[in-house]
Amino acid sequence: MTTYHRQCKLRRQEGDRIAFTVSWIPEEHAVVGNTVGLRNEKKEWEEGWRVITVSSRVESQYLNERSQDYKRTRKASDI
C-alpha cells in the first residue's frame, strides 16, 4: 500500500507568541483544523501545531529518500 505525505502550513500559539512553519506530515493528519505534534531541533515533541493550509501530495517513500539528499550535496561541495 502506498502512503502519502502532504505539505502543510502550521501555526502554534503560546501566550502572545505565534509561530508558523511549513512541514510534510502524513496525509491522514493533514486536515485543516487538526492539531499535530512536531519534533523540534532537540528531538523533543512540541504539541499544539494547528494545520492551517494543506497543499502538495508526495509518496512517503520518495519524501524519505529525498530528506537525506542534503548530506550528499554538502559532502560534494565542502572544501
C-alpha positions in Angstrom: 0.0 0.0 0.0 1.3 3.4 -0.9 1.3 6.1 1.8 1.5 9.8 1.2 2.6 13.0 3.0 1.2 16.5 2.4 3.0 19.8 2.7 1.2 21.9 5.3 1.4 25.3 6.8 1.1 25.1 10.6 0.5 27.6 13.4 1.3 27.4 17.1 0.4 29.9 19.8 1.9 30.1 23.3 0.5 33.1 25.1 1.3 36.2 23.0 3.8 34.4 20.8 2.6 33.0 17.5 4.9 30.8 15.3 4.4 29.5 11.8 6.2 26.6 10.0 5.8 24.5 6.9 6.2 20.8 7.2 5.4 17.5 5.4 3.0 15.5 7.6 1.3 12.1 7.0 -1.8 12.6 4.8 -4.2 11.2 7.4 -3.3 14.1 9.8 -3.1 16.8 7.0 -6.6 18.2 7.6 -7.2 21.9 8.1 -8.1 22.4 11.8 -6.3 19.3 13.0 -3.7 19.7 15.8 -0.5 17.8 15.5 2.9 17.4 17.3 6.2 18.1 15.6 9.7 17.3 16.7 12.0 20.3 17.4 15.8 20.6 16.8 16.3 18.9 20.2 14.3 15.9 19.0 11.6 16.8 21.6 7.9 16.7 20.7 6.1 20.1 20.5 2.4 19.7 20.6 -0.2 22.2 19.6 0.6 22.8 15.9 -2.7 23.6 14.1 -2.9 22.8 10.3 -4.0 26.0 8.5 -3.3 25.0 4.9 -2.8 21.7 3.0 -1.1 21.5 -0.4 1.2 19.2 -2.3 0.9 15.4 -2.1 4.0 13.2 -2.3 4.6 9.5 -1.8 6.1 8.9 1.7 8.9 6.7 0.3 10.1 9.4 -2.2 10.0 12.0 0.6 12.1 9.9 2.9 14.6 9.2 0.2 14.9 12.9 -0.7 15.2 14.0 3.0 18.8 12.9 3.1 19.9 14.5 -0.2 21.4 17.5 1.6 24.1 15.2 3.1 25.4 14.1 -0.3 25.3 17.7 -1.7 27.2 19.0 1.3 29.8 16.3 1.1 30.4 17.1 -2.6 30.5 20.8 -2.1 32.5 21.2 1.2 36.2 22.0 0.8 
